[in-house]
Structure formats: C-alpha cells, structure tokens
Amino acid sequence: MLKLDSVFKTFNAGTINENRVLNGLSLHLKEGDFVTVIGGNGAGKSTVLNSVAGVFPIDYGIITIDGKNITRLSEYKRAALIGRVFQDPMTGTAASMNIEDNLALAYRRGKRRMLKWGISSKERKEYRSLLSTLGLGLESRLTDKVGLLSGGQRQALTLLMATLVSPKILLLDEHTAALDPKTAAKVLEISDKLVKQNNLTTMMVTHNMRDAINYGNRLVMMNHGRIILDIEGEEKKKLTVETLMDKFSEASGEEFTSDSAILG
C-alpha cells in the first residue's frame, strides 16, 4: 500500500547548516499495517511523514501509494489519498466553523466541488452516529464552534475527519504529544479503534516507547535517517521498554537517551 524506496532528504544543502535527515530510507507497508515509528530527536520520524504527505520534495528516491508513483505529486493532489492528524490540536480543523461543517468538509475531500453546500438530514444523522462512537458527547453539539472544544475533543474530531472517507494512508504525527496523559490515552484508544474498524494502513510517529509497543502490529525505530529496527508479529508482542532499548543499542552502537520516550 505504501512504498518508500531509497529516500534521501537534506535540508540547507551546500551550506554550513546542511543536515541530511533521511539517508536512503526504504520502508514498505502492506495494506492494513499499523506501524508505530519511534526514534530520538533528529532521527527523521516526522520528515518521513512529511515526505509521504508531500510537504516538501525529496532529493532522491521513489514514493508509491497503492501502486501509484506520487514522488513528484503536489501536496494538495495527495490529499485525496492521505488522512493526517498533527501534534497540535489546533491544526486539522477550522475553529470558526461548527462541528457538522468541519465534518462536511472532510466528507467532500477529493470530490468535485458543487454550488450547493447544504448538509442533508441524512448526512447529519450519519455525523451524529459517527460522533457517538467517540464517547465524548459531541453528537449533541453539532452546531457548536470547534474552537470551543478541548484539545482532546478536537484531536478526536480530527481523527474522525481524517478517516471519514477512508484514506489509502493515515499519518499520525505525535498526535497525542500535546495532551495530558489521561486525554492522550483516550485519543490513542479512539485511534486504534478507527484504524481497526476501517482496516487503515497507518503510520504513527510517537515519542513514547510504551505507546509504540502497545499499539500497532509493527514497530519501526529510526536513527540518523535510517531504519535500524523493524519488529512485528509475536516478536513485537513480547517487547518491553528495556528489551527495545537493548535492541536499539545493539543495532546502532549508541545508548538511547530520550527520557520522555523511556518514561512516557
């Protein structure tokens, strides 16, 4: 479903601030894979997601989604293929619009624009039903402005919007990092539920080793722009933070030093 083959990305090339962030990275995801991505600061985690989303062009390599080469496709043209949730709860929704209008925007993503905007009663009923599955009481607040919602409620809504029209790829970019632990746990629970219900091919970047171990069917660890660990199946189920740190040290020859990742 998603292939990155020998992808390179360097920022500020040819200057004193040159920084090669992706160094020949290759990664293949099968349909329905839920891959958690972890690594230290500067490992290239978010750059991978930005490369897939088309936020900036890569220097070399090939990116394909469902057999289609999207390497040179612009970001807005990839939007119909990709759902994304960002770290900042304020990103991904229109704060000045109400909940149902935000959902309508997501529902119409990638479709031909029409003069008629109105939301039908059938649509509204579907939105209420979908919102009720979140367990946050949002189904009774369709006309509330999104800017009035809490961070966790907005992230949950953004998740629903990102998966409303099942994308080929769902990208979760540290989407719980800005939330308190209790809210983060709820949003992760909702994420896992939506991914499984819709069999979505998903990449979730996280700074938290425990979350990387507990969610998804596959775990990828990055270091200096490369993948140094790719663990799935029964091996992943048996992982602990301690064994993961040992595997990192063995694969990289370095100690893992991110306290936030280790402690969660």
VMD Tcl script that draws the C-alpha trace (Angstrom):
set ca {
  {0.00 0.00 0.00}
  {2.90 2.35 0.76}
  {6.47 2.07 -0.51}
  {9.41 4.35 0.18}
  {12.45 3.23 -1.78}
  {15.92 4.72 -1.09}
  {14.56 8.10 0.00}
  {17.04 10.90 0.69}
  {16.29 14.36 2.09}
  {18.81 17.05 3.01}
  {17.91 20.46 4.36}
  {20.10 23.53 3.69}
  {22.25 21.58 1.23}
  {25.61 23.15 0.45}
  {25.55 25.45 3.48}
  {27.17 25.35 6.90}
  {23.78 24.20 8.26}
  {23.49 21.23 5.90}
  {21.51 18.42 7.54}
  {20.83 15.07 5.88}
  {17.65 13.94 7.64}
  {16.74 10.90 5.51}
  {19.62 8.75 4.36}
  {18.48 6.19 1.81}
  {15.43 5.15 3.82}
  {13.32 2.27 2.50}
  {10.04 1.11 4.04}
  {7.19 -0.99 2.65}
  {3.75 -1.16 4.30}
  {1.19 -3.82 3.44}
  {-2.49 -2.95 3.34}
  {-3.81 -2.77 6.91}
  {-0.39 -2.41 8.54}
  {-0.39 -0.19 11.64}
  {3.24 0.84 12.03}
  {4.48 2.81 15.02}
  {7.63 4.86 14.38}
  {10.00 5.83 17.17}
  {13.49 7.29 17.46}
  {15.49 10.04 19.15}
  {15.29 13.74 18.30}
  {16.51 14.32 14.76}
  {16.10 10.68 13.74}
  {13.88 11.74 10.82}
  {10.50 10.49 12.06}
  {8.36 13.47 11.14}
  {10.35 14.04 7.95}
  {9.21 10.60 6.75}
  {5.56 11.60 7.25}
  {6.11 14.98 5.61}
  {7.76 13.25 2.66}
  {4.77 10.93 2.22}
  {2.34 13.85 2.56}
  {4.27 15.94 0.02}
  {5.00 18.84 2.37}
  {8.37 19.19 0.59}
  {10.05 17.36 -2.31}
  {12.52 14.59 -1.57}
  {16.00 14.75 -3.12}
  {16.15 11.18 -4.39}
  {14.09 8.03 -4.18}
  {10.58 6.87 -5.05}
  {7.33 7.00 -3.06}
  {4.31 4.99 -4.18}
  {0.83 4.63 -2.71}
  {-1.28 1.67 -3.81}
  {0.96 1.20 -6.85}
  {0.81 4.86 -7.92}
  {4.07 6.82 -8.08}
  {3.41 10.02 -6.13}
  {7.04 11.14 -5.78}
  {6.52 14.36 -7.75}
  {2.84 14.80 -6.98}
  {1.99 18.06 -5.18}
  {0.73 18.05 -1.61}
  {-2.83 19.08 -2.45}
  {-3.13 16.34 -5.08}
  {-2.10 13.75 -2.48}
  {-4.79 14.95 -0.07}
  {-7.41 12.61 -1.54}
  {-5.15 9.64 -0.73}
  {-3.92 10.64 2.71}
  {-5.52 11.37 6.08}
  {-3.37 13.17 8.65}
  {-3.55 14.19 12.30}
  {-0.94 16.60 13.64}
  {0.65 17.16 17.04}
  {-1.11 20.49 17.56}
  {-4.85 20.00 18.30}
  {-5.46 23.42 16.71}
  {-4.33 22.05 13.33}
  {-6.62 19.97 11.15}
  {-9.94 21.65 11.96}
  {-11.48 25.05 11.21}
  {-12.01 26.64 14.64}
  {-14.51 29.26 13.45}
  {-16.78 26.65 11.84}
  {-19.11 24.33 13.69}
  {-18.64 20.59 14.11}
  {-21.01 19.50 11.35}
  {-19.46 21.89 8.81}
  {-15.99 20.55 9.62}
  {-17.25 17.01 9.07}
  {-18.89 18.06 5.80}
  {-15.57 19.50 4.59}
  {-13.86 16.20 5.35}
  {-16.66 14.21 3.70}
  {-16.30 16.22 0.49}
  {-12.49 15.93 0.38}
  {-11.34 14.92 -3.08}
  {-14.84 15.23 -4.55}
  {-15.96 17.63 -7.25}
  {-17.00 21.00 -5.83}
  {-20.67 21.87 -6.27}
  {-22.55 25.15 -5.87}
  {-24.86 23.53 -3.34}
  {-23.28 23.31 0.13}
  {-26.20 22.34 2.36}
  {-25.89 19.40 4.72}
  {-28.75 16.95 4.26}
  {-30.69 15.45 7.16}
  {-29.29 12.06 6.15}
  {-25.73 13.39 6.44}
  {-26.48 14.98 9.79}
  {-27.82 11.67 11.09}
  {-24.63 9.90 9.92}
  {-22.46 12.53 11.63}
  {-24.34 12.08 14.92}
  {-23.90 8.31 14.70}
  {-20.17 8.59 14.00}
  {-19.60 11.14 16.75}
  {-21.41 8.96 19.27}
  {-18.78 6.23 18.75}
  {-16.16 8.58 20.21}
  {-17.87 8.57 23.59}
  {-17.29 12.29 24.12}
  {-20.84 13.61 23.83}
  {-20.10 15.52 20.63}
  {-23.12 14.04 18.83}
  {-25.32 16.54 20.70}
  {-23.09 19.52 19.83}
  {-23.17 19.54 16.02}
  {-23.72 23.31 15.82}
  {-21.03 24.21 18.38}
  {-17.96 26.03 17.09}
  {-14.93 23.73 17.03}
  {-12.87 26.44 18.73}
  {-14.91 25.81 21.90}
  {-13.78 22.19 22.18}
  {-10.97 20.93 24.40}
  {-7.69 19.74 22.89}
  {-8.65 16.09 23.27}
  {-12.08 16.64 21.73}
  {-10.52 18.44 18.77}
  {-7.99 15.65 18.21}
  {-10.77 13.06 18.34}
  {-12.78 15.10 15.83}
  {-9.71 15.48 13.61}
  {-9.23 11.70 13.70}
  {-12.82 11.19 12.64}
  {-12.41 13.74 9.84}
  {-9.18 12.12 8.66}
  {-10.89 8.71 8.40}
  {-14.39 9.79 7.32}
  {-13.58 8.96 3.70}
  {-11.19 6.03 4.19}
  {-7.76 7.23 3.06}
  {-5.18 4.97 1.45}
  {-2.75 6.04 4.19}
  {-3.37 7.52 7.66}
  {-0.50 9.55 9.13}
  {-0.49 10.26 12.88}
  {2.31 12.69 13.71}
  {2.83 12.59 17.51}
  {-0.87 13.40 17.71}
  {-1.10 12.90 21.48}
  {2.12 14.69 22.50}
  {0.36 17.96 23.39}
  {-2.33 16.28 25.52}
  {-2.39 15.38 29.20}
  {-1.83 11.65 29.91}
  {-5.50 10.78 30.51}
  {-6.68 12.57 27.38}
  {-3.79 11.14 25.35}
  {-4.79 7.61 26.39}
  {-8.38 8.26 25.26}
  {-7.28 9.64 21.89}
  {-4.97 6.64 21.37}
  {-7.85 4.31 22.19}
  {-10.03 6.08 19.61}
  {-7.19 5.99 17.06}
  {-6.75 2.24 17.49}
  {-10.50 1.67 17.19}
  {-10.83 3.68 13.95}
  {-7.77 2.04 12.40}
  {-9.07 -1.47 13.13}
  {-12.67 -0.72 12.11}
  {-11.61 0.66 8.73}
  {-8.55 -1.59 8.20}
  {-6.47 1.54 7.59}
  {-2.83 1.41 6.58}
  {-1.33 3.66 9.25}
  {1.97 5.23 10.30}
  {2.04 6.66 13.82}
  {5.07 8.65 14.91}
  {5.38 8.73 18.68}
  {7.93 9.89 21.24}
  {6.70 7.28 23.71}
  {8.19 3.76 23.69}
  {5.30 2.28 25.66}
  {2.76 3.56 23.11}
  {4.93 2.33 20.25}
  {4.97 -1.14 21.84}
  {1.30 -1.26 22.86}
  {-0.23 -0.13 19.55}
  {0.01 -1.41 16.02}
  {1.18 -4.69 14.53}
  {4.65 -3.42 13.63}
  {7.28 -1.17 15.22}
  {9.98 0.73 13.33}
  {12.87 2.51 15.05}
  {14.86 5.19 13.24}
  {18.32 6.59 13.83}
  {20.19 9.16 11.72}
  {17.69 8.98 8.89}
  {17.68 5.21 8.57}
  {15.53 2.36 9.87}
  {17.60 0.28 12.27}
  {14.83 -1.91 13.71}
  {11.66 -3.32 12.12}
  {9.77 -5.59 14.52}
  {6.37 -7.23 14.02}
  {4.18 -10.15 14.96}
  {4.96 -12.22 18.03}
  {8.35 -10.53 18.49}
  {6.62 -7.16 18.89}
  {4.06 -8.56 21.34}
  {6.90 -9.70 23.62}
  {8.71 -6.33 23.60}
  {9.28 -4.29 26.75}
  {10.85 -0.84 27.03}
  {14.00 -2.46 28.40}
  {14.35 -5.01 25.57}
  {13.63 -2.31 22.99}
  {16.40 -0.12 24.43}
  {18.77 -3.10 24.31}
  {17.87 -3.75 20.68}
  {18.45 -0.08 19.84}
  {21.90 -0.14 21.45}
  {22.80 -3.36 19.66}
  {21.63 -2.08 16.25}
  {23.04 1.46 16.48}
  {26.05 1.12 18.78}
  {24.60 4.00 20.82}
  {22.62 4.46 24.03}
  {19.02 5.64 23.70}
  {18.94 8.94 25.61}
  {15.40 10.31 25.28}
  {13.94 10.41 28.81}
  {10.46 11.29 27.52}
  {10.43 8.23 25.28}
  {11.66 5.90 28.02}
  {9.48 7.24 30.83}
  {6.39 8.02 28.78}
}
mol new
graphics top color blue
foreach p $ca { graphics top sphere $p radius 0.5 }
foreach p [lrange $ca 0 end-1] q [lrange $ca 1 end] { graphics top cylinder $p $q radius 0.2 }
display resetview
